[in-house]
Amino acid sequence: MQGLFRLARAGWLALFFGLLVTPVLPAAQLPDAMVDFAPAVVASLRDRFGSDETEVLRAAIVTAVARETQHISAPPGLTVTVTVRDIAPTHPTRRQQASEPGIDPERTRFLGGADLAGVVRDTQGHVVADVMYRYYPPTLEMGSPKLDAWADARLAIDQFAVKLGAACRRMVSSPGT
């Protein structure tokens, strides 16, 4: 009887751990966005803002695009590429604070934001959706009140993702796609 119990427990454990490592994705979900940075942006991140900010921004873009496209049933094989063409922080980044210890991370504000371009390609490499979005507040007072270094860039990223999601929905709902 104990042997049967051990066997049943082992089967349940195998099923449980199998479910943990098996990805559960809708069959025709858009793939995660690949994120590229323009050479000038790479240089700014490396020299002024800190290279570690690259992954912060990449994660914000991938998350926003995934959130806006998660329920879109798309043809298999599509690729999504987002290019960061320009980026500016709203508050000093960690690197800026470290290089200028007297800078106040809360009271120091910049006109932050981002300029992004997104391209969705089919399996043959043809562009099926193309989206560009740029957002920088016109004045410091109109900028985000959040203390996040990338507050206005995140607004641009979120608004870009909404536009990309809308373009993908139009692409999927249009005949002949």
URCORCOR-V552347 format. One record per residue. N is the residue number from 1. SS is DSSP state (@ for helix, = for strand, . for the rest). Layout:
{{N/SS} {N/SS}}
This chain:
{{1/.} {2/@} {3/@} {4/@} {5/@} {6/@} {7/@} {8/@} {9/@} {10/@} {11/@} {12/@} {13/@} {14/@} {15/@} {16/@} {17/@} {18/@} {19/@} {20/@} {21/@} {22/.} {23/.} {24/.} {25/.} {26/.} {27/.} {28/.} {29/.} {30/.} {31/.} {32/.} {33/.} {34/=} {35/=} {36/=} {37/=} {38/.} {39/@} {40/@} {41/@} {42/@} {43/@} {44/@} {45/@} {46/@} {47/@} {48/@} {49/@} {50/.} {51/.} {52/.} {53/@} {54/@} {55/@} {56/@} {57/@} {58/@} {59/@} {60/@} {61/@} {62/@} {63/@} {64/@} {65/@} {66/@} {67/@} {68/@} {69/@} {70/.} {71/.} {72/.} {73/.} {74/.} {75/.} {76/.} {77/.} {78/.} {79/=} {80/=} {81/=} {82/=} {83/=} {84/=} {85/=} {86/=} {87/=} {88/=} {89/.} {90/.} {91/.} {92/.} {93/.} {94/@} {95/@} {96/@} {97/@} {98/@} {99/@} {100/.} {101/.} {102/.} {103/.} {104/.} {105/.} {106/.} {107/.} {108/.} {109/.} {110/.} {111/.} {112/.} {113/=} {114/=} {115/=} {116/=} {117/=} {118/=} {119/=} {120/=} {121/=} {122/.} {123/.} {124/.} {125/.} {126/.} {127/=} {128/=} {129/=} {130/=} {131/=} {132/=} {133/=} {134/=} {135/=} {136/=} {137/.} {138/.} {139/.} {140/@} {141/@} {142/@} {143/.} {144/.} {145/.} {146/.} {147/.} {148/.} {149/.} {150/.} {151/@} {152/@} {153/@} {154/@} {155/@} {156/@} {157/@} {158/@} {159/@} {160/@} {161/@} {162/@} {163/@} {164/@} {165/@} {166/@} {167/@} {168/@} {169/@} {170/@} {171/@} {172/@} {173/@} {174/.} {175/.} {176/.} {177/.}}
